[in-house]
Amino acid sequence: MEASTLLPAVAVFSLVTVEFGGHALLRLITVQHGTLTALRERFFRAGHAHAGVLLVLSLVYFLYLPRTGFSSGTEWLFGILLLAGVLAQSGGFFLHLALGTEGQSSPGTHLTRAGAVLIAAALIALGVGLVQHL
C-alpha cells in the first residue's frame, strides 16, 4: 500500500475527531457556559482550529506527494512526519489547556513548537521534491 493511499484516509477519519471537538467546544461555551476558564477556552479553540486546518492541509499534501518522485519509503517518512506534526502541534494546545498556566511555557507549548518544526520539515521536503521534478 502506498503512503498517498493510506495516510489521507487517516487524515479524513481524524477530521471526525475534529468535528466531535467542535461539538464539545460549542456545548462548553453555550450549554455549560463558565465550565472553561478564559485561558482554557482560548487553548481549546486554538487546538481545535489548528487540527482542522492542518488536517485539510495534509489532504492537499497527499495529492502532491506522489508528484515528487520520492521513493515509497521516503513518501511514508514525510507523510508520517506531517501527520505527527499535525498531531503534536494541535495536541500541544490541548496539553497546555490541561497543564499550563497563563503566561508560562509548559510541556504543551513545547509540543506545539515541536509540531510546527515537523510540519515545516515535511512541507520543505515536499517543496524540494516538487521543484526537483519540474
C-alpha positions in Angstrom: 0.0 0.0 0.0 1.2 3.5 -0.8 1.5 6.3 1.7 -0.6 8.6 -0.5 -3.4 6.0 -0.3 -3.5 5.1 3.4 -2.4 8.4 5.1 -5.1 10.5 3.6 -7.7 8.0 4.9 -6.1 8.5 8.4 -6.4 12.3 7.9 -10.1 12.0 6.9 -11.0 9.8 9.8 -9.1 12.2 12.1 -11.3 15.0 10.8 -14.2 13.2 12.5 -12.5 13.8 15.9 -12.2 17.5 15.0 -15.9 17.6 14.3 -16.6 16.0 17.7 -14.2 18.5 19.3 -16.2 21.3 17.7 -19.4 19.9 19.1 -17.8 19.6 22.5 -16.5 23.2 22.4 -19.9 24.6 21.3 -21.5 22.7 24.2 -19.0 24.1 26.7 -19.4 27.7 25.6 -23.2 27.6 25.3 -24.9 25.0 27.4 -22.2 24.6 30.0 -21.1 28.3 29.9 -18.5 29.0 32.6 -17.1 25.5 32.6 -13.9 26.6 30.9 -11.7 29.4 32.2 -10.8 32.1 29.6 -7.3 30.5 29.2 -8.7 27.0 28.7 -11.3 28.3 26.2 -8.6 30.0 24.2 -6.4 27.0 24.1 -9.3 24.7 23.2 -10.2 26.9 20.3 -6.6 27.1 19.2 -6.1 23.3 19.3 -9.4 22.7 17.6 -8.7 25.2 14.8 -5.2 24.1 14.2 -6.2 20.4 14.0 -8.9 21.1 11.4 -6.9 23.4 9.2 -3.8 21.3 9.3 -5.6 18.1 8.5 -7.2 19.7 5.5 -3.7 20.9 4.5 -2.5 17.3 4.8 -5.1 16.2 2.3 -3.7 18.6 -0.2 -0.1 17.5 0.7 -1.0 13.9 -0.1 -2.3 14.9 -3.5 1.1 16.4 -4.4 3.4 13.9 -2.6 3.3 11.3 -5.5 4.4 14.1 -7.9 7.8 14.4 -6.1 9.3 11.2 -7.5 10.3 10.2 -3.9 10.7 6.5 -3.2 7.9 4.8 -1.4 9.9 4.8 1.9 10.6 8.5 1.6 6.9 9.2 0.9 6.0 7.2 4.0 8.6 9.1 6.1 7.4 12.6 5.1 3.7 11.7 5.2 4.1 10.3 8.8 6.3 13.3 9.7 3.5 15.6 8.5 0.7 13.8 10.4 2.9 13.5 13.6 3.5 17.3 13.3 -0.2 18.0 13.0 -1.0 15.8 16.0 1.8 17.4 18.0 1.0 21.0 17.1 -2.7 20.8 17.8 -2.3 18.3 20.7 0.1 20.7 22.4 -2.6 23.3 22.7 -4.8 20.7 24.5 -1.9 19.6 26.7 -1.3 23.2 27.7 -5.1 23.6 28.4 -4.7 20.7 30.9 -1.3 21.5 32.4 -0.4 25.1 31.6 -0.8 28.4 33.3 -1.3 31.9 32.0 1.9 33.5 30.6 4.2 30.4 31.1 5.6 27.7 28.9 4.5 24.2 29.6 5.1 20.8 28.0 2.1 21.7 25.8 3.7 24.8 24.4 6.9 22.9 23.7 5.0 20.1 22.0 3.2 22.7 19.9 6.5 24.2 18.8 7.9 20.8 18.0 4.9 20.0 15.9 5.4 23.2 13.9 9.0 22.1 13.2 7.9 18.7 12.0 5.2 20.2 9.7 7.7 22.7 8.3 10.2 19.9 7.6 7.6 17.9 5.8 6.4 20.9 3.8 10.0 21.9 2.8 10.7 18.3 1.7 7.5 18.3 -0.4 8.5 21.7 -2.0 12.1 20.5 -2.7 10.7 17.3 -4.3 8.3 19.2 -6.5 10.9 21.6 -7.6 13.3 18.8 -8.5 10.6 17.3 -10.7 9.7 20.4 -12.7 
